[in-house]
Amino acid sequence: MIYYNKVQRRNPQDPEGARKWYVTLKSRMQVSERELAEEMADEVTLNPKEAEMAFYQLFKVAVRALTDGKTVKLGDLGTLYLTASSEGADTREEVTAQLVKAVRVRFMPSDTLREAIAKATFACTETLLNDAVEVVVKPDEEGTTGA
């Protein structure tokens, strides 16, 4: 289940226009590498510590590949790759690595991941609150609720 909030915003292209309501996704919680490793260990023949070490090794190898100018395909999950933003130069000869302002790691989900996410169901976070809060009002000795 993917949860969302309802947020009212202005249109940046029409700041004087009417505000509209939009869906923004809300993460329920963050899952740690250790928690993923424990779940993964339940699915395969690794113990949780071995699964956690596999995540760590994957990180090391992926960083090495990215810093070596390669893209990293993570099976049916997707692909990691780098992009850069740089200052502009007037001539081709003036373009050097010193013009790089920032390097970003990007992720492109695979078709398999996109299809799986497309099948997800959604619920408003307000339903979480409504389901979690049950108000019980007990009458006092005189039969009133005290409200």
C-alpha positions, 0 to 999 in steps of 0.5 A: 500500500502506498500512502499519500497526503493531500496538499494545496499548492499554487501554480508557479506559472500562475501565482495569482490563480486559484490554489489546487489540491495535489497528491504527495506520496508519504513514506510510512517508514524507512527500512534499514539495510539490516531490516532488508537483509533480515527479510532477504535472509528469510527468502534465500539460504543466507543468514541475516549477517551474510545478507547484510554483508552482501548489501555492503559489498554491492555498495562497494562494487557499485561505487567502484563501477560508477567512479570508473565511468560505468553504469550499474544495472541492478537486475530487475531493480533498475540502473544507476548512472551519473550525470553532471552539471557544469559551467558553460564555456565559450569554446570547445577548447575551454571545456575541462573537468574544472567546469563540473559543478556537481555530479549526481547519482541517478536511478532509472527503474527497470520495466519490471519495477515500473510494472510492479509499482503500477499495480500498487494500491493507494490510500490517503494517510487520513485513513491511517489516522481514522483506522488507528484512532478509536475514541471510546467515551464511557459514561460516568457514574451519573450517566453523562459522558463528561463532554 
